[in-house]
Amino acid sequence: MNYTSKEKQFIVNKYYEGIPASNIAREHNISRSTIYNWITDFKKIPINEMNISKNQLHKEKMKLERLERENNIFNYVIKELNLSKNKKIEFATSLDNDYPIHTICRVLDLHRATYYHHKYRKPKVKTIELDDQIYKPIIKKIFDNSKGRLGGRKIRKIMIKDGYEISEKRILRLMREMKLIVNQKSDDYNDAHKRKYFYKPNIISKLDSNTTLNMIWVSDITYIKVNSEHYYLHVVIDLYSRFIIDYSLENHMESTIMVELFKRAYTKRKNPINLVFHSDQGGQYKSKIFRQTLKEYNITQSFSKTGCPYDNAVCESTFASLKKEEIYRFIYKDFDELEVAIYEYIHYFNFSRPHASLNYMTPNEYENAAN
């Protein structure tokens, strides 16, 4: 059907009145491209009919030429950047509220179908991502319950006990994503208090594989500084299970403390027989009152070599773990705070902390397995 110039103008005016081109096309049974062509034709007004001076026209032409040059430069730069499809989609998504998507896709050399597919498609969640969302709270709970003491290997052992199949590498990745840092020392801690422990073979290690419950106990003393005060932690440990049988925290190291500590441990363990008590050659252990006590209970006493702490490596290792996982990570205001922290850690050490030397069982689990 042929339309007169007047009819074409009438249809174009409808478009300028705000009626969508698709509605106009259906009403007059013509294509939208035809309507757009008519709109373009009516914009081509002869220069002598324009209300513009030659000087203004020259300026507009110069402006158009400048924009074309800039556009060519932009196109060259975009092409040289060799943007990936995902990067182009990212740019298009960030600009689509401010500019027509047709223009954006043309400048970025991006198919509009690709843009629309990305924008409106439902994102796919991979199975591994779903599993990560399940594992993350479990890992965080175990990590928090240990107060940040457990790393990926021990967390994995606990999760396997609970029926979860997961690799150590995956746990470490999820811990990094959740920013879970093991044994992070307090920034306020005075580094002068730090102690480093270096391990060498233990002289009594040959007995380790043959030891049984309540066969060899080991003991040692370490100091902990709170403000300007020094406090001394005495421990008695079963060499077989690494279980801390009993402990004492005092502000002095009198021999009577070790006597009372040994008696409490002996009672807790229901008076074991054929027991060997091993320690360093500290004055508390060599004192007359302590040696007499062991003799009364028919206990064999064993000493490390003078100046050789490696003979008592289990105690040294226990103190190293205590300081790394608890003492160096917090600042204690007074003795009461330290006492509570020591109690909590020893309970955790015995009943919740997996030990590599015990096949990643806790000391309590290891003892129960032996019974």
Residue pairs with C-beta under 8 A, 6 or more apart in sequence:
1 29
3 11
8 38
8 41
8 42
9 42
11 24
11 28
11 30
11 35
11 38
12 35
12 38
12 39
12 42
14 24
15 21
15 24
15 35
15 39
21 32
21 35
21 36
22 32
24 30
24 35
25 31
25 32
25 34
25 35
47 57
50 57
52 60
74 107
75 107
78 107
78 108
78 109
79 109
83 91
83 108
85 110
85 114
88 108
88 109
88 110
89 110
89 114
89 115
89 118
91 104
91 108
92 101
92 104
92 105
92 108
92 110
92 115
93 115
93 118
93 119
95 104
96 104
96 115
96 119
101 112
101 115
102 112
104 110
104 115
105 111
105 112
105 115
132 174
135 159
135 164
135 166
135 170
135 171
135 174
136 174
136 177
136 178
138 159
138 162
138 164
139 155
139 159
139 171
139 174
139 175
139 178
139 180
140 178
140 180
142 150
142 155
142 158
142 159
143 150
143 155
143 175
143 180
145 352
146 348
146 352
146 353
147 325
147 326
147 348
148 180
148 181
148 182
148 183
148 184
148 329
149 182
149 183
149 325
149 326
149 348
149 353
150 158
150 182
150 353
150 354
151 172
151 182
152 168
152 169
152 171
152 172
152 175
153 168
153 356
153 360
154 353
154 354
154 356
154 360
155 171
155 175
156 166
156 167
156 168
156 171
157 354
157 360
158 354
159 166
159 171
160 166
183 324
183 325
183 329
184 329
185 328
185 329
186 328
186 329
186 330
186 331
188 331
189 328
189 329
189 330
189 331
193 225
193 328
194 328
195 320
195 323
197 316
197 317
197 319
197 320
199 310
199 313
199 316
199 317
200 310
200 313
201 310
202 208
202 310
202 311
202 312
202 313
202 314
203 304
203 305
203 308
203 310
203 311
204 216
204 239
204 278
204 302
204 311
205 313
207 216
207 239
208 239
211 239
211 240
212 240
212 370
213 238
213 240
213 241
213 367
213 370
213 371
214 238
214 240
214 269
214 272
214 275
215 239
215 240
215 274
215 275
215 276
216 238
216 239
216 240
216 275
216 276
216 277
216 278
216 302
217 236
217 237
217 238
217 239
217 245
217 265
217 275
217 276
217 277
217 278
218 236
218 237
218 239
218 278
218 279
218 312
218 314
218 315
219 234
219 235
219 236
219 237
219 258
219 262
219 277
219 278
219 279
219 285
219 315
220 234
220 235
220 279
220 280
220 312
220 315
220 316
220 319
221 232
221 233
221 234
221 235
221 253
221 282
221 284
222 232
222 233
222 319
222 322
222 323
223 230
223 231
223 232
223 233
224 230
224 231
224 232
224 233
224 327
224 338
225 231
226 332
226 333
226 334
226 335
226 337
226 338
227 333
227 334
229 251
229 335
230 251
231 249
231 250
231 251
231 335
231 338
232 249
232 250
232 251
232 252
232 253
233 247
233 248
233 249
233 319
233 322
233 342
234 247
234 248
234 249
234 250
234 253
234 257
234 258
234 261
234 284
235 244
235 246
235 247
235 315
235 318
235 319
236 244
236 245
236 246
236 247
236 261
236 262
236 265
237 243
237 244
237 245
237 314
237 315
237 318
238 245
238 269
238 363
238 367
239 278
239 314
240 366
240 367
240 370
241 358
241 363
241 364
241 366
241 367
241 370
242 314
242 318
242 355
242 357
242 358
242 363
242 366
243 350
243 363
243 364
243 366
243 367
244 318
244 346
244 349
244 350
244 363
245 265
245 268
245 269
246 261
246 264
246 265
246 268
247 261
247 342
247 346
248 257
248 260
248 261
249 338
249 339
249 342
250 257
251 335
253 283
253 284
254 284
255 283
255 284
255 287
255 289
255 290
256 289
257 284
258 284
258 285
258 287
258 290
259 289
259 290
259 293
262 277
262 290
262 293
262 294
263 293
266 272
266 297
273 298
274 300
275 299
275 300
276 299
276 300
276 301
276 302
277 294
277 299
277 300
277 301
277 302
278 301
278 302
278 303
278 304
278 311
278 312
279 285
279 301
279 302
279 303
279 304
279 312
280 303
280 304
280 309
280 311
280 312
281 303
281 304
281 306
284 290
285 291
285 301
285 303
286 303
291 301
294 300
294 301
304 310
304 311
304 312
305 311
309 316
310 316
318 349
321 349
321 353
322 342
322 345
322 349
325 345
326 341
326 342
326 345
327 341
330 341
332 338
332 341
349 363
350 362
350 363
350 364
351 362
351 363
351 364
352 362
353 362
354 360
354 361
354 362
355 361
355 362
355 363
355 366
358 365
358 366
359 366
361 369
